[in-house]
Amino acid sequence: MSIAHLAPEAALRRLELAIVRKLEGFLHGEHLGLLPGPGTELAEARMYRPGEDDVRRMDWSVTARTTVPHVRDVIADRELETWAMVDLSASMDFGTAALEKRDLAVAAVATVGFLTQRLGDRFGGFVVRGGRLRRWPARSGRLALYGLLRSLLAEPRTAVEEPDDDFTSSLEQLSRAQQRRGLRVVVSDFLDGSGDLDPTVPPTWERAMRRLSTRHQVLAVEILDPRELELPDVGVVWLTDPETGETREVNTASAELRSQYAAGAAEHRERVRIALRRSGAAHLTLRTDRDWVADTARFVLGHRRVAAKLHAPVRGVSG
């Protein structure tokens, strides 16, 4: 579903229609949240799920009694505050499928926003573009969400001569700006420009992401385009780095070059995946050539059992 050619109001109406209809088809009944909130009230203990649960929530007393690793869920506050940080740097002005990456980033924010605003939760936003971080205050209600999304759609493209975006510094500002616990959504392609593909070498932004995850529930939405994962065989082409403006001639007819490119892209994705897992952030991958609403719904369903506790009153603590 392309929204780039539509006027902002038409684009927003189409986004809301696609999101609400399809998500309600997957998520029957009243959906109680996208992710479990980072509240302070303890709930019941349950068995630890490797790769999914945060080891910082390990319940050592239950683990010792049962000899099986357990974590303890927490109940979120009755009203959550969600903040989304959207990376609209030059590398996001790219797309070879149904959507450009920046359009998909806006769609991801819209999905989270439409899910949370139905409960009256407040939703605010930051946008990273042109070397600066802009902020929209957190407000509740559909009109406030529409205002934020309209601003994202109207955000101009980043010119090559504009200052580079400091993604790490933006994460740190997001962590410092809002101390109230809640959900933080980081939407980016996570292309840090370092060129380092070694999964054992942490990306420059990992420490900031880890600090953010220490206090808040964090959802990292990675935006991908198929041409960033593999090159088609279309002969000699000129490729331009949107972040630096550097141009290079590439012969895509070379099978060896295409193989090296695909291997490098896979290594980068693995590096991002490992860094986000170490940081304690939930990781959702959306692609411009896939049904992003269905992919989001499947992700939500994977967290549904825990998310069902969101906004629920505490009935007692077991264990």
BELGIPE-V646461 format. One record per helix or strand of 3 or more residues. SS is the DSSP state (H for helix, E for strand). FROM is the first residue (numbers start at 1). LEN is the number of residues. If there is no record, write none. Layout:
((SS;FROM;LEN) (SS;FROM;LEN))
This chain:
((H;8;19) (E;41;7) (H;55;3) (H;60;7) (E;70;6) (E;81;7) (H;90;3) (H;101;17) (E;122;8) (E;132;8) (H;142;13) (H;167;11) (E;183;6) (H;206;10) (E;217;8) (H;226;3) (E;236;5) (E;247;5) (H;255;25) (E;282;6) (H;292;11) (H;304;4))
